[in-house]
């Protein structure tokens, strides 16, 4: 008698936390696009208005009247209930502590954009699939000498893929 054991194991582990650097830089020579971020895929996704695959959010320049980039906004294509500013801190360690201790999605109203983002802000994000993430802005850098100007944003994130409101 012979026993044969067969296992089908999917070695793909869902990544639910990390750090990502995104920018508002327009890429591509023919059709411009930016790199947005997908929590579900845990990766950057190219996006423009004709894209069929839509990221959870993208970085946009905040521009003054002279056309200079003065900061950044975040927007979530086709999602008008995406962002909630949970906390804002001048001290990086206070921001990190608040982020780590944020363990549940509050009952709040979410908005379509995160305007004038700053280092030390902590957001809760609701995806189009009604899953949740939290993220913290850890760095902002305006690339003033690039033409056109753009901004890079570093984000620490954690994603809850099962629709739970607990992180």
C-alpha positions, 0 to 999 in steps of 0.5 A: 500500500502506498500513500501519496500526500499532495499539498497545494500551498500558495506561498504568496503571503498577503503583505499588510504593512510597509513603507512606500514612497510615492510622487506626483511626478508625471511619467511616460513619454506618450501618455502621462501617468503617475504611480499610485498605491494599492493597499490590496496589492501592496504595490505602486500602480501606474494611473491616468484617467484612462486606466482600468486598474485604479490605485487606492490613492495618488499624490497630487501637487498643491500649487500656488498662484505662480504655479509653484509646488508648495505641498501635496494632496492625496486623492482617491480615484472613484472613491469619495469616502476615502480619507479621515485625518485621525491625528496631526503631530509636530513631534515624530515620536508622538506621531509614531506612538499615535499610529501604533496605538490606533487599533480601531477605525473610528466611526467618522465621515470620510472625505474624497481628498486629504488636502495639504498633507504634512509630516506627522499626520495619521490617516485612516483610509477606506477602500472602494471595497470597504476595507481599511488601512491606516497610514502615517506621513513620515516625509515630504520632499518638494523637487523644486529644481525638476521641471515640472516640479513635483513632490515625493511623499513617504508613507508608513502603512498598515492594511486590514484586508478582511473588512474588519475595523480592527488593525 
